[in-house]
Amino acid sequence: MNPILMMLALLGGVVFPGEAFAEDGVTQGQFVANNVWMMVATGLVFIMHLGFATLESGMTQAKNTTNILFKNTFIVSIGILTYALMGFNLMYPGDFSLGSWFGFAGFGIASPADGNTPAYADGGYTYWTDFLFQAMFAATAATIVSGAVAERIKLPSFMLFATIFVAAVYPWVGSWKWGGGWLDQMGFYDFAGSTLVHSVGGWGALAGALLLGPRLGKYVKDRMHPIPGSNMPLAAVGVFLLWLGWFGFNGGSVLSADPAATSFTLVTTCLAAAAGAIAAMFTSWFIASKPDLSMALNGILAGLVGITAGADTVSIVGAVMIGLVAGVMVVGSVMFFDRIRIDDPVGAISVHLTCGIWARSPSASSRRTPTTRWASRRSASWCTEP
């Protein structure tokens, strides 16, 4: 058993040593352990926003740092507020009013009667933990767009876009799978959001880059002129913070502290990231005849995005192969977008859209199947009586 998960389980047993099994077979102690892990995962996903901010700042010109940091601060703040206002109930409506395309359970958040008991979410977490974990995901999609449009968008315009995108676009698309909509009914599988988070953000990034055009001086006549990042150490810190945050992004998407599923998911996640780094490193080195740190860093992110769709189901060899292919693809994608003069200062389109499309899982099972109007549910098998 993973040592951290063992500690949480023991903590649950110490706090509630004599608790009987709940109706669904989950003890109060196991419920505590599950919920604590989910709160830790929520904190790790929150750290990813710091990673995005530092990566974007390091990969762009120093004169734009304040603007970039302001955008990233606004995104996570407005994301949490709008997800509470409408996003959570838009993403998990319970019932769809327009076929399987759209549903809305109302404004605001309020815990149901069993929201803080093991009866909620099969004992995986409380209603409030559910909301906060999902809110961290919501803001991530808009943060992806921020990097692609960096250095050439007015702050008020981006704030308006981010508000609409995180309040309505991401939750609505997410409801098609994780809320039980038409994608879920077709058997589509996306464990932690390669499509529903990363490629959704990547499509938004591509649209923004196309509308805004390139930065001044990036493409002159028939030549591309690189605009180097101002602080590569800061960019590297950002990538490693994102890698750390992915432990919560994918590990938390198990939706319980299941020791086997969580530890396996973290292993496949790390293997894909490492393979992506190596593939991008040597691919760019072969093409340009010299090493390129920015490509190696994007290779890590490419591997992480690629594995996110099926981190719980792929084999060990499969995880490495997914990362290797994603690492090669991200280098080719960056070069392709430069060739067609789509300016992306941080490579967000290549990392999140290209590798989000590439990502897939062989499993046809459902990650999140709603059993009530409030949220997604998944059985925590390690917490039930055999």
ABEGO torsion letter per residue (X at the ends): XBAAAAAAAAAAAAABAABBBBAAGBBAAAAAAAAAAAAAAAAAAAAAAAAAAAAAAAABBAAAAAAAAAAAAAAAAAAAAAAAAAAAAAABAGBBABEAABBBAEBEBBBBAAAABAABGGGABBAAAAAAAAAAAAAAAAAAAAAAABGABBAAAAAAAAAAAAAAAAAAAAAAAAAGBAAAAAGBBBAAGAAAAAAAAAAAAAAAAAAAEBBBGABBEABBBBBBBABAAAAAAAAAAAAAAAAAAAAAAAGBABAAAAAAAAAAAAAAAAAAAAAAAAAAAAAAGBBBAAAAAAAAAAAAAAAAAAAAABBAAAAAAAAAAAAAAAAAAAAAAAAAGBBBAAGAAAAAAAAAAABBBABABBABBBABAABBBBBBAAABBX
